[in-house]
Amino acid sequence: MKLTQEIIDQIQEAMLHTKKDGSINWKDDDELVVQLAGTFANDRFIVIKNKTKDPVISAEPHPYFDYEKKVFTKDGREEYMKEQKELATKRLHNDIKKSQ
């Protein structure tokens, strides 16, 4: 299969899309890599990767999540409730001291 000028124009037009805020997503000076992906029902998938945005910086892993077991090791609500209880106890003690 050869890429005709018509197909190239369609790809170029599809790449002119913008983000929700209206800013340009693909810039003319971005470094691109074009790959051909596997087929499904005789369709081919052209993958266009923007190498300018590599490496993607991922977020830090959640400190209280065990990614192997896929469970939270600590519930932040327990800490919050403990802090609230300690604050309430301190306020109660302060109120008692003031009344004496």
N, C-alpha and C positions, 0 to 999 in steps of 0.2 A: 504494500500500500504506500502510495506517495502522498506527501502532504501538499495539497494544492494551495494556491494563494488564497482561495476562498476559505479553506479550513484554517489557515494561519490567521486570517483576518477575524474569524469567529473566536479563535482562542484569544487573540489580542483584545477583542471587545469584552470577552468574559473576564479578563484580568483587570479591567478598568474599574471594577467594583470598589466601593469605599466602605469604611467602618461606619457604625451607627452614628458617630459624631461627625461624619462627613470627611474625615481625614483619609488620605490616600493609603491604601493597604500595600500595594506593590509599587515601588518607585522604579524609575527607568534605570538607575544605576545599581539596583540590587543584583547580587550574584545568584544566578539560578542554576539548578541542576534538573535536567529533564530525564525521567525514567519511564519505562514501559512496564506496567504491572501485568499480573496474570490475566487470564481471560475468564469470562463467565458468560455462558450462552453466546459465544462467538463475539462478545464485545471486548474491546481492549481498553485499558485504563491508562491514561497518560498522567503521570505524577510530576508536578512541578514543585520542587522544593526551593524555598528561599534560604540559601546558605548564609545570607547576610544576617539573618536572625538566629544563627547558631553560634554558640551553644545556647539552648534554652536553659535558663536558670530556674530550676524547680524550687518549690517551697521547701522549707525545712520539714523533716518528718515530725509528726505529732509526738510530743515527748511521752505521752501516757498511752500509746497504742502499740501493741505487740503485732507487728506486721506478719510474722510467721503464723501465729495462732489466730490472727484477725479478731482480737478482742482488746478492749480498753483495760489497761492494768490498774488504772486509778481513775476514780470519778471526781472531777473537779467540784461537783456539787457537795461532796462530803467535806472537802476542805472549807468551802464557803460556809456551810452550816456550822462547822466547828468554830470558825472565826466569829460568826454571828453570835454563837452561844457564849464565847469568851468575852465578847464586847458587852453582851447583855449582863453577864456576871459582874464585870468591872463596873458597869453603870449602877447596878444594884448595890455593890459594895460602897461605891462613892456616895450614893444616896443615903445609905445607912450611916456612914461617917458624918455626913453633913447634918443629919437630924439629931445626932448625939451631942 
